[in-house]
């Protein structure tokens, strides 16, 4: 008689939907894929809240008030006493309390169950406190994960993390069955347009103003070009300064007379809408201003769906758009963006070539593929001496 296989229990620590946060979306996408694997139970989340309350679903097993130090110890005890086999700590500066988010270290120190860390941000020049926090977390963890190869060296050299502790897995991209570019353009009323797009939360670091300025030159030879900016203002930015940045952008559109060539969709998109916005795009833009950005979920999505991408040369873009998968414009430079936009619009054969190259990488980045690496790591943790010593009873 076959012995029944004990299913594994995985819990994530971090933000959770419906909180509007890229990290929460990342976690949800991974959870959705893990529960499709036969030897795992549906995963859960220990959700970190800011100063708001959220109507969570059944996948949230507990909550931490970001600013309440006592909540972290309470959560550690709850995790230790649960049937959790492996904890996945999603690390991002700004979501945990204390100086540089140090409260999460106290939680980790009290864990008796094994855990891994996913570093969503790896700063090249961290403060002493930031470096200390990431080093401590790494030392206590079974493994740390980064989503870009060029950050592995930073983890080793800047943070003094042992090379054999580091894994690199791509940022996952969800699969959405959708229509073709032609079908979607027809559905949205853009059949006669060349569509350029950007999606995600709006904030000043996105550099959208330079793409809008570039459009003023593009439309002289391509009046059919339409730049669609999909997404609402980042909730933290909106809370702090309101819609100042969006108003700046809309004023710029009016000033340049681009009302027929730049459009804003001011709301949070569903996952299906995000993918549709990409699939119908002829060019996807990430003109971001921060050169050290280690990972961009929006760029990952663009690659996953094989779009031609024009970006500024931040760290993630340099790596992901190598080998002819995209074009890199200069930072803070609308003329540079314009040159690349026109190059693609003027040469459809170049667009096709670049889309094929990008899609080849993108197919390896779908969550259905990426989750296999995480599942293998979770099994490894549990079967190791680390996992056996740390497993909850």
Buried (B, 14 or more C-beta within 10 A) or exposed (E): EEEEEEEBBBBBBBBBBEBBBBBBBBBBBBBBBBEEBEEBBBBBBBBBBBEEEBEBEEBBBBBBBBEEBEBBBBBBBBBBEBEBBBBBBBBBBEBBBBEBBBBBBBBBEBBBBBBBBBBBBBBBEBEEEBBBBBBBBBEBBBBBBBBBEBBBEBBBEBBEBEEEBBBBBBBBBBBBEBEEBEBBBBEBEBEEBBBBBBBBBBBBEBBBBBBBBBBBBBBEEBEEBBBBBBBBBBBBBBEEEEBEBBEEBBEBBEEBEBEEBBBBBEEBBEBEBBBBBBBBBBBBBBBBBBEBBBBBBBBBBBBBBBBBBBBBBBBBBBBBBEEEBBBBBBBEBBEBBBBBBBEBBEEEEBBEEBBEBBBEBBBEBBBEBBBEBBBEBBBBBBEEEBBEEBBBE
